[in-house]
């Protein structure tokens, strides 16, 4: 029985570590810190995918083929992060004894990454900054039906509202990006 107790505590610690992303305990607006983790992950992904793209071009792959596979990989990785985030958030909520603890920021990380799916992979700092600000706006404002998604059970309720906030912010960002290209 003691082994399963240790395993359970280790699982709890792992879930808390994943759900807090190392920044959930920082003072003042942990959700903002979580969004910044999402931006940092995006920047790392950009560098990796840019270099991988150059490598694949030299191997004879076409630009559209590279872009398609990298985008598919991004979607699969984001889905895996969402599934893991829901599981970690569910368990962390039980550990913290709260439905949506403010220390749990994996949902903000995921939501922030969703925003970047709506624009081409870029290092444009104005676009990255706009993505960050728009996500924070929609995550805090929670227009319908974002606010209703929080009522879903467990980690699904913790993460789903941020995913939809990311979709709203992504749509707004895509419109801004498109307008900027026409000016």
C-alpha positions as CSV (number, residue, x, y, z in Angstrom):
1,X,0.0,0.0,0.0
2,X,2.9,2.3,0.7
3,X,4.2,2.0,-2.8
4,X,0.9,3.2,-4.4
5,X,0.9,6.1,-1.9
6,X,4.3,7.2,-3.0
7,X,3.3,6.7,-6.6
8,X,0.2,8.8,-6.0
9,X,2.2,11.6,-4.4
10,X,4.7,11.5,-7.3
11,X,1.8,11.7,-9.7
12,X,0.4,14.6,-7.8
13,X,3.8,16.4,-7.9
14,X,4.1,15.8,-11.6
15,X,0.6,17.1,-12.3
16,X,1.3,20.2,-10.2
17,X,4.6,20.8,-12.0
18,X,2.9,20.5,-15.4
19,X,-0.1,22.5,-14.5
20,X,1.9,25.4,-13.0
21,X,4.6,25.4,-15.7
22,X,7.2,26.7,-13.3
23,X,5.5,30.1,-13.1
24,X,2.1,29.5,-11.5
25,X,3.4,30.5,-8.1
26,X,4.8,33.8,-9.3
27,X,3.0,36.8,-7.7
28,X,0.8,39.1,-9.7
29,X,-1.2,37.7,-12.6
30,X,0.0,34.1,-12.9
31,X,-2.1,33.8,-16.1
32,X,0.0,36.4,-17.7
33,X,3.2,34.6,-16.8
34,X,1.6,31.4,-18.2
35,X,0.9,33.3,-21.5
36,X,4.5,34.4,-21.6
37,X,5.6,30.7,-21.3
38,X,3.4,30.1,-24.3
39,X,5.2,32.9,-26.2
40,X,8.6,31.5,-25.2
41,X,7.6,28.0,-26.4
42,X,6.4,29.6,-29.7
43,X,9.8,31.3,-30.1
44,X,11.7,28.0,-29.5
45,X,9.4,26.3,-32.0
46,X,10.0,29.0,-34.5
47,X,13.8,28.6,-34.3
48,X,13.6,24.8,-34.5
49,X,11.1,24.8,-37.4
50,X,13.0,27.5,-39.3
51,X,16.2,25.5,-39.1
52,X,14.4,22.3,-39.9
53,X,12.8,24.0,-42.9
54,X,16.2,25.1,-44.3
55,X,17.6,21.6,-43.8
56,X,14.6,20.0,-45.6
57,X,14.9,22.6,-48.5
58,X,18.5,21.5,-49.0
59,X,17.3,17.9,-49.0
60,X,15.0,18.7,-51.9
61,X,11.6,19.2,-50.2
62,X,9.4,21.9,-51.6
63,X,8.4,24.9,-49.5
64,X,4.7,24.0,-49.4
65,X,5.4,20.4,-48.4
66,X,7.7,21.6,-45.6
67,X,5.1,24.1,-44.4
68,X,2.3,21.5,-44.5
69,X,4.3,18.9,-42.5
70,X,5.4,21.5,-39.9
71,X,1.9,22.8,-39.5
72,X,0.6,19.2,-39.1
73,X,3.3,18.6,-36.4
74,X,2.3,21.8,-34.6
75,X,-1.3,20.6,-34.5
76,X,-0.5,17.2,-33.2
77,X,1.8,18.6,-30.6
78,X,-0.8,21.1,-29.5
79,X,-3.4,18.4,-29.2
80,X,-1.0,16.3,-27.1
81,X,-0.4,19.3,-24.9
82,X,-4.1,19.9,-24.6
83,X,-4.8,16.3,-23.5
84,X,-1.9,16.3,-21.1
85,X,-2.9,19.8,-19.8
86,X,-6.5,18.6,-19.2
87,X,-5.2,15.6,-17.2
88,X,-2.7,17.6,-15.2
89,X,-5.2,20.3,-14.5
90,X,-7.8,17.8,-13.3
91,X,-5.3,16.2,-10.9
92,X,-3.8,19.6,-9.8
93,X,-7.3,20.9,-9.1
94,X,-7.9,17.9,-6.7
95,X,-4.5,18.5,-5.1
96,X,-5.2,22.3,-4.6
97,X,-8.8,21.6,-3.6
98,X,-10.1,24.2,-6.1
99,X,-12.0,24.0,-9.4
100,X,-9.7,26.3,-11.3
101,X,-6.7,27.3,-9.2
102,X,-4.9,30.5,-10.3
103,X,-1.6,28.6,-9.9
104,X,-2.7,26.3,-12.8
105,X,-1.4,28.1,-15.9
106,X,-1.0,25.3,-18.5
107,X,-4.4,26.5,-19.8
108,X,-2.9,29.9,-20.6
109,X,0.1,28.3,-22.3
110,X,-2.2,26.2,-24.5
111,X,-4.5,29.1,-25.3
112,X,-1.6,31.4,-26.2
113,X,-0.2,28.7,-28.5
114,X,-3.6,28.4,-30.2
115,X,-3.4,32.0,-31.2
116,X,-0.2,31.4,-33.2
117,X,-2.0,28.8,-35.4
118,X,-3.8,31.6,-37.1
119,X,-0.8,33.4,-38.6
120,X,2.2,32.2,-40.6
121,X,5.2,31.2,-38.6
122,X,6.9,34.5,-38.0
123,X,9.5,36.4,-35.8
124,X,7.7,39.7,-36.3
125,X,7.8,41.1,-32.7
126,X,4.8,43.4,-33.3
127,X,2.7,40.4,-34.4
128,X,3.9,38.2,-31.5
129,X,3.2,41.1,-29.1
130,X,-0.3,41.6,-30.6
131,X,-0.9,37.8,-30.2
132,X,0.0,38.0,-26.5
133,X,-2.2,41.1,-25.9
134,X,-5.2,39.8,-27.8
135,X,-5.0,36.5,-26.0
136,X,-4.8,38.2,-22.6
137,X,-7.8,40.4,-23.6
138,X,-10.0,37.5,-24.6
139,X,-8.9,35.3,-21.6
140,X,-9.8,38.1,-19.1
141,X,-12.9,39.4,-20.9
142,X,-14.3,35.9,-21.6
143,X,-17.1,36.8,-24.1
144,X,-19.8,34.3,-24.7
145,X,-19.5,31.3,-24.8
146,X,-16.0,31.3,-23.3
147,X,-17.4,32.0,-19.9
148,X,-19.7,29.0,-20.1
149,X,-16.9,26.6,-21.0
150,X,-15.4,27.0,-17.5
151,X,-18.4,25.1,-16.2
152,X,-17.2,21.9,-17.9
153,X,-15.9,19.3,-15.4
154,X,-12.3,19.0,-14.2
155,X,-9.4,20.0,-16.3
156,X,-11.6,20.2,-19.4
157,X,-13.3,23.2,-17.9
158,X,-9.9,24.7,-16.9
159,X,-8.5,24.4,-20.4
160,X,-11.4,24.7,-22.8
161,X,-12.2,28.3,-22.1
162,X,-8.6,29.3,-22.8
163,X,-8.6,27.3,-26.1
164,X,-11.6,29.3,-27.3
165,X,-10.1,32.5,-26.0
166,X,-7.1,31.6,-28.2
167,X,-9.4,31.0,-31.2
168,X,-11.1,34.4,-30.7
169,X,-7.7,36.1,-30.3
170,X,-6.3,34.1,-33.3
171,X,-9.2,35.3,-35.5
172,X,-8.7,38.9,-34.5
173,X,-5.0,38.6,-35.0
174,X,-5.5,37.1,-38.5
175,X,-7.7,40.0,-39.5
176,X,-5.2,42.5,-38.1
177,X,-2.4,40.6,-40.0
178,X,-4.4,40.6,-43.2
179,X,-5.2,44.3,-43.0
180,X,-1.6,45.1,-42.3
181,X,-0.6,43.2,-45.5
182,X,-3.0,45.4,-47.6
183,X,-1.8,48.7,-46.2
